[in-house]
Amino acid sequence: MIHFTYTVRVILAVVLLLYFPSITEAQVSIYASDHTVQPEESFTVDVTAQGFQNILGCQFSVSWDSEAFEFRGAENLNQAFLDYPFDHFSFVQASQGRLGFLWFDNSLAGISIEDDEILFSVRLKALQEESGAHAFSFGGEPTAIEVADTAENVLNVEFFEGSLIIEGVSNIRNKNRTSLVQINSAPNPFKEQTQVDIHFLHSAPAHITIHDVLGATLYQESANYQSGPYRLNFSRDIFPQPGTYILEVRSEGILVAHKLIVI
């Protein structure tokens, strides 16, 4: 059997996909798992899928903050991909926080994977000592986004980023304390609006923000909050596009983060 390099495989896959005549409304959803970790902790982010049926080719890239997390390897490749023993990953930009993934069925038979099965996993190590919220994102660099089925349709793909929370030095110092706040939201994911309930376990000054996965702040407020529930209502208007956003509450050296998903 001939083994191609990753670059050659990308070229072959793109050439074949160019012959596909249309983009269909059928959709594949791809997710990254959420994690809350301590400094120096190693952990595994799982990339899973829904609607992965009769797929002929699949390629996309994942990314993370390389200053906050160190890449330790790709693992847990789905068994369905192992029948095609080629290089599935591009590691050329891994030190910069980007990893490419590509699979193509040269037999043209296609494969189906059960919903929520792992496609592959990425192992990272938390580097920062300070608390912070980060995203494990999807994109088209170094490998372009493309998913096609056996009917020669290029499919729409919806990506859901994972949230990576580092509980830094201040959180370790307070790890035996009861958390300052509890956060819930509904509906989540949402299309038009969502309601966020923040329950303060005791009175305290706090700073509330919402930012996107690149760190741009979309909403913020600060106040001395009384113990008990505090409700915020957010409409779709403040979110520039579908995707993952992080709501954070910072107070008394503690960071509590909550993921909001706009669809």
C-alpha positions as CSV (number, residue, x, y, z in Angstrom):
1,M,0.0,0.0,0.0
2,I,1.3,3.5,-0.9
3,H,1.7,5.9,2.0
4,F,1.4,9.6,1.2
5,T,2.7,12.5,3.2
6,Y,0.2,14.8,4.9
7,T,0.8,17.5,2.4
8,V,0.1,15.2,-0.6
9,R,-3.0,13.9,1.1
10,V,-4.3,17.4,1.5
11,I,-3.8,18.1,-2.2
12,L,-5.4,14.9,-3.2
13,A,-8.4,15.5,-0.9
14,V,-8.9,19.0,-2.1
15,V,-8.7,18.0,-5.8
16,L,-11.4,15.3,-5.2
17,L,-13.6,17.6,-3.3
18,L,-13.5,20.2,-6.0
19,Y,-15.6,17.8,-8.1
20,F,-18.4,17.8,-5.7
21,P,-21.3,19.7,-7.3
22,S,-23.1,21.3,-4.4
23,I,-23.3,22.3,-0.7
24,T,-26.2,20.6,1.0
25,E,-28.2,21.7,4.1
26,A,-27.4,18.4,5.8
27,Q,-25.2,19.3,8.7
28,V,-22.4,17.8,10.8
29,S,-21.8,19.2,14.3
30,I,-18.3,19.0,15.8
31,Y,-17.7,19.7,19.5
32,A,-14.7,20.2,21.8
33,S,-15.0,19.2,25.5
34,D,-14.8,21.7,28.4
35,H,-12.2,21.5,31.1
36,T,-11.3,23.2,34.4
37,V,-7.6,22.6,35.3
38,Q,-4.9,23.6,37.6
39,P,-1.5,25.1,36.6
40,E,0.9,22.4,35.3
41,E,-2.0,19.9,34.9
42,S,-2.1,17.8,31.8
43,F,-5.5,17.0,30.3
44,T,-7.1,15.7,27.1
45,V,-9.6,17.7,25.0
46,D,-12.0,15.3,23.1
47,V,-13.2,16.3,19.7
48,T,-16.6,14.6,19.0
49,A,-19.2,14.7,16.3
50,Q,-22.9,14.4,15.6
51,G,-24.5,13.7,12.2
52,F,-21.3,12.0,11.0
53,Q,-23.1,9.7,8.5
54,N,-21.8,8.3,5.2
55,I,-18.8,10.6,5.3
56,L,-16.3,10.4,2.5
57,G,-13.8,13.1,3.6
58,C,-13.3,15.3,6.6
59,Q,-10.8,18.0,7.3
60,F,-10.4,21.0,9.7
61,S,-8.1,22.5,12.2
62,V,-8.2,23.1,15.9
63,S,-6.4,25.8,17.9
64,W,-5.7,26.9,21.5
65,D,-3.7,29.6,23.3
66,S,-0.1,28.4,23.0
67,E,1.0,30.8,25.8
68,A,-1.5,29.2,28.2
69,F,-1.3,25.6,27.1
70,E,1.5,23.4,25.8
71,F,0.8,20.8,23.1
72,R,1.6,17.2,24.3
73,G,0.2,15.2,21.4
74,A,-2.8,13.9,19.4
75,E,-4.4,10.6,20.5
76,N,-7.6,8.5,20.7
77,L,-8.0,8.5,16.9
78,N,-11.4,6.9,16.1
79,Q,-11.2,3.3,15.2
80,A,-13.0,4.0,11.9
81,F,-10.1,6.1,10.7
82,L,-7.5,3.4,11.5
83,D,-8.5,1.4,8.4
84,Y,-6.8,4.2,6.4
85,P,-3.2,4.1,7.7
86,F,-2.0,7.6,6.6
87,D,-0.8,10.6,8.5
88,H,-4.0,12.3,9.8
89,F,-2.4,15.2,11.5
90,S,-0.4,18.3,10.5
91,F,1.9,19.1,13.4
92,V,3.8,21.9,11.7
93,Q,2.1,24.7,13.7
94,A,1.4,22.7,16.9
95,S,3.9,24.8,18.8
96,Q,1.9,27.9,17.8
97,G,-1.3,26.4,19.0
98,R,-2.8,25.0,15.8
99,L,-3.3,21.4,14.7
100,G,-4.6,20.2,11.3
101,F,-6.7,17.0,10.9
102,L,-7.5,15.3,7.6
103,W,-9.1,12.0,6.6
104,F,-10.3,10.8,3.2
105,D,-11.7,7.4,2.3
106,N,-9.8,6.4,-0.8
107,S,-12.2,3.4,-1.3
108,L,-15.0,6.0,-1.7
109,A,-17.3,3.8,0.5
110,G,-17.6,6.3,3.3
111,I,-18.0,5.7,7.0
112,S,-20.6,6.5,9.7
113,I,-19.8,7.2,13.4
114,E,-22.2,7.1,16.3
115,D,-23.2,10.5,17.7
116,D,-20.9,11.9,20.4
117,E,-18.1,9.4,19.6
118,I,-14.6,10.8,19.8
119,L,-13.0,11.6,16.4
120,F,-9.7,12.3,18.1
121,S,-8.2,14.0,21.2
122,V,-5.6,16.6,21.9
123,R,-3.4,16.4,25.0
124,L,-2.4,19.8,26.5
125,K,-0.6,21.0,29.6
126,A,-1.7,24.2,31.4
127,L,1.3,26.6,31.6
128,Q,-0.2,29.8,33.2
129,E,-0.2,30.2,36.9
130,E,-2.9,32.8,36.9
131,S,-6.6,32.2,36.6
132,G,-8.1,32.6,33.1
133,A,-10.7,31.4,30.6
134,H,-9.6,30.3,27.2
135,A,-11.1,28.6,24.1
136,F,-10.3,25.4,22.2
137,S,-11.4,26.6,18.8
138,F,-11.9,25.3,15.3
139,G,-10.8,26.9,12.0
140,G,-9.2,26.5,8.6
141,E,-5.5,26.8,9.4
142,P,-3.3,24.9,8.7
143,T,-5.9,22.7,7.2
144,A,-9.0,24.1,5.4
145,I,-12.5,23.1,6.6
146,E,-14.3,20.6,4.3
147,V,-16.7,17.7,5.0
148,A,-18.2,15.7,2.2
149,D,-20.5,12.6,2.0
150,T,-20.8,9.7,-0.3
151,A,-23.5,11.4,-2.4
152,E,-20.8,14.0,-3.4
153,N,-22.3,16.7,-1.3
154,V,-20.1,19.2,0.6
155,L,-21.9,19.5,4.0
156,N,-22.5,22.4,6.2
157,V,-20.4,22.0,9.4
158,E,-21.3,23.7,12.8
159,F,-18.5,23.9,15.3
160,F,-18.8,24.3,19.1
161,E,-15.6,25.5,20.8
162,G,-14.6,24.1,24.2
163,S,-13.9,26.3,27.2
164,L,-10.6,25.8,29.0
165,I,-10.5,27.3,32.5
166,I,-7.3,27.6,34.4
167,E,-7.9,27.9,38.2
168,G,-4.7,29.8,39.0
169,V,-2.8,30.7,42.1
170,S,-5.6,32.6,43.7
171,N,-8.0,29.7,43.2
172,I,-5.5,27.1,44.6
173,R,-5.2,29.3,47.7
174,N,-9.0,29.1,48.1
175,K,-9.6,25.6,46.8
176,N,-11.1,24.5,50.2
177,R,-13.5,27.5,50.3
178,T,-17.1,27.3,49.2
179,S,-17.3,29.0,45.8
180,L,-18.4,32.6,45.8
181,V,-21.0,32.2,43.1
182,Q,-23.1,29.7,41.2
183,I,-24.1,30.4,37.6
184,N,-26.8,28.9,35.5
185,S,-28.4,29.9,32.1
186,A,-31.4,28.9,30.1
187,P,-31.9,28.3,27.3
188,N,-28.3,27.4,26.4
189,P,-27.6,27.0,23.5
190,F,-29.9,29.7,22.4
191,K,-31.0,31.6,19.2
192,E,-32.8,34.7,20.3
193,Q,-32.2,35.4,24.0
194,T,-31.0,33.7,27.2
195,Q,-31.4,34.3,31.0
196,V,-28.4,34.0,33.2
197,D,-28.9,33.5,37.0
198,I,-25.9,34.3,39.2
199,H,-26.3,33.3,42.8
200,F,-24.0,35.1,45.2
201,L,-23.4,33.0,48.3
202,H,-22.5,36.2,50.3
203,S,-22.3,39.9,49.6
204,A,-19.2,40.9,47.7
205,P,-17.8,43.3,45.0
206,A,-17.6,41.6,41.6
207,H,-16.9,42.2,38.0
208,I,-19.1,40.5,35.3
209,T,-18.0,40.2,31.7
210,I,-18.9,38.4,28.5
211,H,-16.2,38.0,25.9
212,D,-15.7,36.0,22.7
213,V,-13.1,33.3,22.1
214,L,-10.5,35.9,20.9
215,G,-10.9,37.9,24.2
216,A,-13.0,40.8,22.9
217,T,-15.3,42.1,25.6
218,L,-19.0,42.3,24.6
219,Y,-20.5,43.1,28.0
220,Q,-19.3,44.2,31.4
221,E,-20.6,45.5,34.7
222,S,-19.2,45.9,38.2
223,A,-21.0,46.4,41.5
224,N,-21.3,45.4,45.2
225,Y,-23.7,42.5,44.9
226,Q,-25.8,41.4,47.8
227,S,-26.1,37.7,48.7
228,G,-28.8,35.9,46.8
229,P,-29.8,35.6,43.2
230,Y,-29.0,38.1,40.5
231,R,-30.5,37.8,37.0
232,L,-29.3,39.0,33.7
233,N,-31.2,38.8,30.4
234,F,-29.2,38.9,27.1
235,S,-30.6,39.2,23.6
236,R,-29.0,37.9,20.5
237,D,-28.1,41.5,19.5
238,I,-24.9,41.7,21.6
239,F,-23.4,38.6,20.0
240,P,-21.9,39.3,16.6
241,Q,-22.3,35.7,15.3
242,P,-23.1,32.2,16.3
243,G,-20.5,30.5,18.4
244,T,-19.1,30.1,21.9
245,Y,-18.9,33.0,24.4
246,I,-17.5,33.1,28.0
247,L,-19.3,34.8,30.9
248,E,-16.9,35.4,33.8
249,V,-17.5,36.6,37.4
250,R,-14.4,37.8,39.2
251,S,-14.4,38.6,42.9
252,E,-12.1,38.2,45.9
253,G,-9.3,36.6,43.8
254,I,-11.7,33.9,42.4
255,L,-12.7,33.5,38.7
256,V,-15.9,31.6,37.8
257,A,-16.6,31.1,34.1
258,H,-19.7,29.9,32.3
259,K,-20.0,29.1,28.6
260,L,-22.8,30.6,26.5
261,I,-23.5,29.1,23.0
262,V,-25.3,31.1,20.3
263,I,-26.8,29.1,17.4
